[in-house]
């Protein structure tokens, strides 16, 4: 799936593509600097994620990266500039990164991190913010900030949510680099795969997500965040009842329950199965899942991501 080119020689720091099935892929696109980010990439990525969140056709967002690294964290030139900032300027700058992480973590669509290489500092934060993370055995992880006399302030809440406070204390304080097997043990990543298995693993996950009601997925994400941060008391019990009652009374909930009782597929399940059947029926229909749109602001055709296969059934 080739991205449209814009009238600029400079490549975009990210590439965004959405196919006809509603699968959005956001690709970090600065492989020459290991996808290290600065204020420009942060702004572009935040804007892209908010646009995708507002797009009713988007069902799943995949966060990927071009090159050998997922993300090395902060760009050195950006760090040099920050060193000359006042405290007030640094607060404003840090709020940009904090806003990106919060946007990704609270996105109303399911998010999957596709980690093919090192994810350091803020790069590891991006992984922790995604709902699901898969990684190759070549991936490595590190929270490097204390080595620079800093702390991983804006990403720590998401790292703790992913691996727990006890493990976060070790890896935030020691700044040890750890491999994908350890990341899997810690719970930072859900699936550890060979590089050639990345596509099929992604497809399987996306297929499972497509079988869930779009509104239910968004509500489930929000409820998990609320429930995880709340004591199990009368207030939480009452809120749980209110939420399920609202969904039961809603159009999606009514359709899902009716489909179950009538032993038929719900509308969204039927649509997902139709898409899968089209994809699996052979080369003659492969083009039906072509890109709906590709939206890099300054994309270069040479660096555009390759066309990604559509969801496939789990074997």
HUPE-V47904 format. One record per residue. RES is the residue in one small letter. OMEGA is omega in whole degrees, 0 to 359 (999 if undefined). Layout:
# HUPE-V47904
((RES:OMEGA) (RES:OMEGA))
This chain:
# HUPE-V47904
((x:182) (x:178) (x:175) (x:177) (x:178) (x:182) (x:178) (x:181) (x:183) (x:178) (x:176) (x:177) (x:174) (x:173) (x:180) (x:177) (x:178) (x:180) (x:185) (x:177) (x:180) (x:176) (x:179) (x:176) (x:176) (x:187) (x:173) (x:194) (x:173) (x:185) (x:182) (x:176) (x:177) (x:178) (x:172) (x:185) (x:176) (x:183) (x:180) (x:179) (x:180) (x:180) (x:180) (x:182) (x:178) (x:180) (x:181) (x:181) (x:180) (x:176) (x:180) (x:179) (x:182) (x:183) (x:183) (x:180) (x:181) (x:181) (x:184) (x:177) (x:177) (x:177) (x:185) (x:180) (x:173) (x:176) (x:185) (x:181) (x:172) (x:173) (x:180) (x:181) (x:186) (x:176) (x:183) (x:179) (x:177) (x:179) (x:177) (x:179) (x:181) (x:181) (x:179) (x:180) (x:170) (x:179) (x:180) (x:178) (x:179) (x:177) (x:180) (x:180) (x:181) (x:179) (x:177) (x:178) (x:178) (x:179) (x:177) (x:182) (x:181) (x:178) (x:180) (x:184) (x:185) (x:181) (x:182) (x:179) (x:175) (x:181) (x:180) (x:174) (x:177) (x:190) (x:184) (x:183) (x:183) (x:175) (x:186) (x:174) (x:180) (x:175) (x:175) (x:176) (x:178) (x:179) (x:182) (x:182) (x:181) (x:180) (x:183) (x:178) (x:173) (x:184) (x:173) (x:179) (x:178) (x:182) (x:174) (x:187) (x:179) (x:172) (x:193) (x:196) (x:184) (x:177) (x:179) (x:183) (x:181) (x:173) (x:178) (x:193) (x:189) (x:181) (x:184) (x:179) (x:182) (x:175) (x:178) (x:179) (x:183) (x:188) (x:179) (x:184) (x:185) (x:180) (x:178) (x:178) (x:181) (x:190) (x:173) (x:184) (x:184) (x:185) (x:176) (x:170) (x:178) (x:187) (x:184) (x:179) (x:177) (x:177) (x:177) (x:179) (x:182) (x:183) (x:178) (x:175) (x:183) (x:181) (x:177) (x:189) (x:170) (x:184) (x:182) (x:180) (x:183) (x:183) (x:182) (x:178) (x:176) (x:182) (x:180) (x:179) (x:181) (x:178) (x:178) (x:180) (x:180) (x:180) (x:176) (x:177) (x:181) (x:179) (x:180) (x:179) (x:180) (x:180) (x:180) (x:177) (x:182) (x:182) (x:177) (x:180) (x:180) (x:184) (x:181) (x:183) (x:186) (x:173) (x:178) (x:182) (x:183) (x:181) (x:180) (x:178) (x:180) (x:180) (x:178) (x:179) (x:180) (x:183) (x:181) (x:179) (x:180) (x:180) (x:178) (x:182) (x:182) (x:185) (x:180) (x:179) (x:179) (x:179) (x:181) (x:180) (x:179) (x:180) (x:179) (x:182) (x:181) (x:179) (x:176) (x:177) (x:171) (x:183) (x:183) (x:176) (x:179) (x:179) (x:179) (x:179) (x:179) (x:179) (x:181) (x:180) (x:178) (x:182) (x:185) (x:186) (x:174) (x:184) (x:185) (x:182) (x:184) (x:183) (x:183) (x:179) (x:183) (x:186) (x:170) (x:177) (x:172) (x:191) (x:171) (x:181) (x:183) (x:189) (x:173) (x:182) (x:182) (x:183) (x:181) (x:181) (x:178) (x:179) (x:184) (x:180) (x:180) (x:181) (x:176) (x:180) (x:172) (x:180) (x:999))
